[in-house]
Amino acid sequence: MSTVASKFTRNASTPSGDAHVALPIVPLRREDLPIDTVELARFMVGKYLVRDSGEGRIAGRLVEVEAYPLGDSTSHAFIGRRAWNASMFLARGHAYIRLTYGSAYMLNMSSEAEEVGAGVLFRAVEPLEGLAAMTHRRRGAPLRDLARGPGRLTQAYGVGQSFDGFDLCSGQGLWIGRLDATMQNGAEQALESATGVTTRIGLSRETQRLLRFYEVGNPFVSGPRKLLGEGV
């Protein structure tokens, strides 16, 4: 478990307890986000994804993302704006939700200026708050697998099509954030040097592009270990 996580989380092996110190997360503003898909993807590693609802707060650190930049033929925005992909053309920081394989929702974030279609896929989160709610939705899954993979992530957070177009910079409902400046103590600067990059997962074209960013050594990153250079 990461340094940041272990500092705030207790009893991580027994998520039903949910005993922890609340994380001092503050919302990211749109002006905090780089206006470049690849740069934004790298920036988002180590940031926080939060969902506030009547059942309480769910929060975790983003430890794996993929970039789908301009001109990428695998991007849903490549064909131009349509009714179903319109959220990718919103100003950076809006949610784009897409159902894949008929069963799994994927949470992406628009990543360029308004009317320019591109996105960042949130692939994996290190769960930190709301573990009981995550476990309830992901019955039988061990802590490591609660949100390790994009479909598991949305299931654990209870995110579906209704969040398409949601402003992730709103600080309400579903939002992105970072630790309060007084609590960072250089943790995010240290994380930047520990961000790895590999090819993306599950594509049949543009397979050699290094557009998947992840926190090196974090057990909550998805995919085969050999792809990360960490053994099978």
N, C-alpha and C positions, 0 to 999 in steps of 0.2 A: 504494500500500500504506500502511496506517495507521502512525502513529508508533510504536505499541507493537510492531507486527509487524516493522517495519524495524529496530528496536532489537535483536531477538533472532534474526531469520532471515537466513541467507546463501544465496546462489545460488537465490533463489526461482524464477528462470526455468528452472532445471534440477532439478526435484523429485527425480529419481532419485538425486541426490547426498545429499540429506538432511543436509547439513552445517549445523549450527546450535548455538547455546547452548540448553540445556534451559530451558524456561520455568519460573519459580518459581511454579507454580500450587498453590493450597491449596483444599481442598473448601469449598463453601458449606454451611453448616448450615441445617437447616429453619427455625430461628429467624431466620436472616438474610433469609428470603424474605417479602416483603409478603403479607398475607392479603387480596389483592384482585387479580383477574385482570388488569385493565388496568394497575394500578400494577406488578404483577409483570412483565408483558410489557415495559414501559418499562425496568424495573430490569435485565432480562436482556441488553439490548443492551450489548455490550462485555464480557460475562462469557465464560467458557470452557467448551467441551464437550470432555470427555476420554474416550477409551476405552483401557483397559489390557488387553492380552491377551498370549498367548505370543509373538506376533510383534512385540511392543513397544508403544510408546505412539503414539496418534493424538490430536492436540489442535488446536483452533482457536478463534478468537474468534467468538462469535455476533454477527452484524452485521445480522440481519433476523429479526423474529418477528411473529406475529399473535396477537391476543387473541380468545378465544371465551368471553365472560363469561356470567354468569347471565342467563337469559331470551333469549339469542340463538338464534333459530330455525335458524341454520346450524350450531350446535354439536351434536356427536354426543350430548351429555348432555341436550339439550332434551326428549327423549321420556321421560326418567327413567332410572333405573339398569336395565341389562340385563346379561346375562352378558358380552357382547362389549364393552361400554363401561365396565365396572366400575372400571377403573383411573382413570377421570376423577373418581371419587368418593372416591379415596384422599386422604389429607392432602397438601397442596401439596408438590411436589418428587418425584413419582413419574412414571415414563414411561408414556405411553399410546401404543401402536403400532397403527396402522390401515393395512391394505392398501387402496389406492385405485386405480381404473382397472384393477384386476386385475394390476398389475405393480409399483407403486411403494409402498413403505412410507413412512409419515409419522411422524415423532417429535414427539410432543406431551408437555407436562408438566402434571400436575394442578396447580391454581392456587388452590384455596380450602381451607376447613377440611374435615376428614373428613366424608363423606356429602353434601357439596355439590359437584355436578358442574359443572366448568368447566375450561378448559385454555388453554395457550399453545402454539402451533405453532412449532417451530424451522424457519425457512425457509432460512437461509443461514449458512454459516460461512466465515471467512477461514482457510484451512489454514496451520498453523504447524509442527506436528510430525507425523512419520509420513507424509511426503509420498510416499515410495516405496510404502508400502502402499496409500495412497489411489489413486495412479496405477495400480497393479496392478489394482485393482478397477474403475477408471474408464478403461480402456485407450483411448488416443487423445484423451482430453479434455485441453485445455490447463489450466494451473494455475488460471486464473480460473474455470473451469467444474467443478472437482473437486467442490465442495460448494455451488454457487450454485443453490439451488432445493431444496425439501424432499426430493424423490425422489433427487436426486443426493447430498444430504447423507447419507442413510441408506445408500446404496450405498457411498459412499466410506468410511464408518465400519464397514461390515459389520454394520449393525443391522437386525434383522428381528423377527418376531413373538415370538421367545423373550425379548425384552427388555420385553415388555408387563408393567407392574406393577413394574418394577425401581426401586429406591430410588436416585434420582439424587443424593441427599445422603449416600450411603454412603462416597464416596471410593474406591470399588472398582469394577472392571469398566467401567461407564459412569457418568460423574458430571459434575457441574457445579462450576465453581470460579471463583476470581478470583486475581489476582496477589497474591503475598505483600505485606503492608502495607509492608515495607521497600523494595519495588521499585516501588510505585505512583507515588510522586512527583507526585501530583495528576493522573495520566493519566486515571483514571476520572472525576474531577470535571470535567475538561475535556471528556470524552466526553459527559457528561450534557447539556451545552449544545449538542452537535452531534448530538443524536438527533432525527430527523425523524419525522413521522407522516403517513400517507396512508390511503386506503381499502384494503381487502383485495383480494387477487387471486383471480380465478376463481370468484366467487360470482354467483348469479343473483337473490339477494334480500339485503336488509339491506346493499345495496351502497354506501350513503353514509356508513356509520359509520367514523370515523377510529380504526381499531384495528390498524393495521400500523405497527410501529416499526422504524426502521432507522438505521444510522450514515450520516450525510450525507457524500456524496463517496466512500464506500468502493466500489471497483470490484467487490467480491464480492457486493454486493446484487443480488438477482434482479429480474426484471420489467422492463417498458419504462421507459426513461430519462424519457420525458415524464411518467410518473406521479410521478416524484420531483422534477419541476420542473427537470431538468438537461438538457433537450433530448432529441431522439430518439436 
